[in-house]
Amino acid sequence: MLIRDATEDDWTHIWPFFSDIMGAGETFPYPLDLTSEQGRHIWFKMAPNRTTVAVNNDGVVVGTAHMNNNRDGNGAHIASASYVVDPAHAGQGIGRALCEDSLRWAREAGFSAMQFNAVVETNAHAVALYTSLGFTIIGTVPEAFRHPTAGLVGLHIMHRAL
């Protein structure tokens, strides 16, 4: 698998699985009815931030990540990132590879830590992955996410020093 910087042309390959995941409303606090243009605007980060794609050995885009400073100004030394993996390719280590790549990028860019602001507590796969990579849950905002089947659930704030 290759992880590389995303190009505008990659969006046509990202959008189908991105829109399905966002539309399901189970893992991201984005509007459920995003248009392609709105999704692209949310997902593609401008330098010095970064958006990447994971491409499998067949040349298919199977996942994507974006990474950025968590806050501006006096909070700009903490990175953040988000990941989306095509469900048709789940269980192949794509999320782990994207997360490891973003941690490497953040370290090389001089960030001192990475923080995830809104990990849905029912997203067991993401919580387990992040925990296995050294993140800890430093707090949970109760009932901060309206899950389509589980109702109101918490959003974890997860952190890892770099």
C-alpha positions in Angstrom: 0.0 0.0 0.0 1.2 3.5 -0.9 0.3 6.6 1.2 0.8 9.8 -0.7 -0.4 13.4 -0.8 -3.8 13.7 -2.2 -4.5 15.6 -5.4 -7.7 17.3 -6.5 -8.2 14.4 -9.0 -8.3 11.9 -6.1 -11.6 13.5 -4.9 -13.6 11.6 -7.5 -12.3 8.3 -6.0 -12.7 9.4 -2.3 -16.2 10.9 -2.7 -18.1 7.6 -3.1 -17.0 6.0 0.2 -16.6 9.4 2.0 -20.3 10.3 1.2 -21.5 6.9 2.3 -19.7 7.1 5.6 -20.7 10.7 6.3 -24.3 10.0 5.2 -24.5 7.0 7.6 -23.9 9.5 10.5 -22.2 7.0 12.8 -18.7 8.3 13.0 -18.3 12.0 12.1 -20.2 15.1 13.3 -20.6 16.4 9.7 -24.0 17.2 8.1 -25.5 14.0 6.7 -26.4 15.6 3.4 -23.0 17.0 2.3 -22.6 17.8 -1.3 -19.4 16.7 -3.0 -18.2 20.3 -3.1 -18.9 20.7 0.6 -17.2 17.4 1.5 -14.1 18.3 -0.6 -13.9 21.7 1.1 -14.1 20.1 4.6 -11.6 17.3 3.7 -8.9 18.9 1.6 -6.5 20.8 3.8 -4.2 23.6 2.5 -0.4 23.5 3.2 1.2 23.4 5.6 -1.6 21.0 6.6 -1.9 17.8 4.6 -4.5 15.5 3.0 -3.4 12.0 1.9 -4.7 8.9 0.2 -4.0 5.3 0.7 -3.7 3.4 -2.6 -3.6 -0.3 -2.8 -1.4 -2.5 -5.0 -4.1 -2.3 -7.7 -4.0 1.5 -7.8 -7.3 1.9 -6.1 -7.8 4.7 -3.5 -8.9 2.8 -0.4 -8.6 5.4 2.3 -7.8 9.0 3.1 -6.6 11.2 5.9 -6.3 14.8 6.7 -4.0 16.3 9.3 -3.6 19.8 10.6 -2.8 21.9 13.6 -5.5 21.4 16.2 -5.8 25.2 16.9 -4.2 28.4 15.7 -2.0 30.7 17.7 -0.9 29.4 21.1 -2.5 26.0 20.4 -0.8 25.4 17.0 1.9 23.0 18.5 -0.8 20.2 18.8 -1.7 18.3 15.7 -5.0 16.7 14.8 -6.1 14.3 12.1 -9.1 12.4 10.7 -9.3 9.2 8.7 -11.8 7.5 6.4 -11.4 4.0 5.0 -13.5 2.6 2.3 -15.6 -0.1 4.0 -15.1 -2.4 1.0 -11.5 -2.6 2.1 -11.9 -2.6 5.9 -9.7 -4.9 8.0 -6.6 -4.6 5.8 -4.6 -2.2 8.0 -5.4 0.9 6.0 -6.6 2.9 9.0 -3.4 2.0 11.0 -1.2 2.9 8.1 -2.9 6.3 7.6 -2.7 7.0 11.4 1.0 6.0 11.6 1.7 8.2 8.5 0.0 11.2 10.2 1.9 10.6 13.4 5.2 10.6 11.5 4.2 13.8 9.6 3.2 15.5 12.8 6.5 14.6 14.5 8.5 15.7 11.5 6.5 19.0 11.3 7.5 19.8 14.9 4.2 19.2 16.7 4.5 18.0 20.3 1.3 15.9 20.4 -1.7 14.8 18.5 -5.2 15.2 19.7 -8.5 13.9 18.4 -11.4 16.1 19.4 -14.4 14.0 18.6 -14.0 10.2 18.5 -17.5 8.7 18.8 -17.4 6.4 21.7 -19.4 3.7 19.9 -16.7 3.6 17.1 -15.0 0.7 18.8 -12.6 0.0 15.9 -11.3 3.6 15.9 -11.0 3.7 19.7 -9.1 0.4 19.8 -6.8 1.4 16.9 -5.9 4.8 18.5 -5.4 3.2 21.9 -3.1 0.6 20.3 -1.0 3.4 18.8 -0.6 5.1 22.2 -3.5 7.5 22.5 -5.4 7.8 25.7 -8.9 9.0 26.3 -8.4 12.2 28.3 -12.1 13.0 28.6 -15.5 12.2 27.2 -18.2 14.8 26.4 -21.4 13.0 27.4 -24.2 12.8 24.9 -22.4 15.1 22.4 -23.1 13.0 19.4 -26.5 12.0 18.0 -25.9 8.4 16.7 -28.6 7.2 14.3 -29.2 3.9 16.2 -27.5 4.2 19.6 -29.1 7.6 20.4 -27.0 10.2 22.3 -23.5 9.0 22.9 -20.3 10.5 24.1 -17.4 12.0 22.1 -14.0 11.0 23.3 -11.1 13.5 23.3 -8.0 11.4 22.7 -4.3 12.5 23.0 -0.8 11.2 22.4 2.5 12.9 23.0 4.9 12.8 20.1 
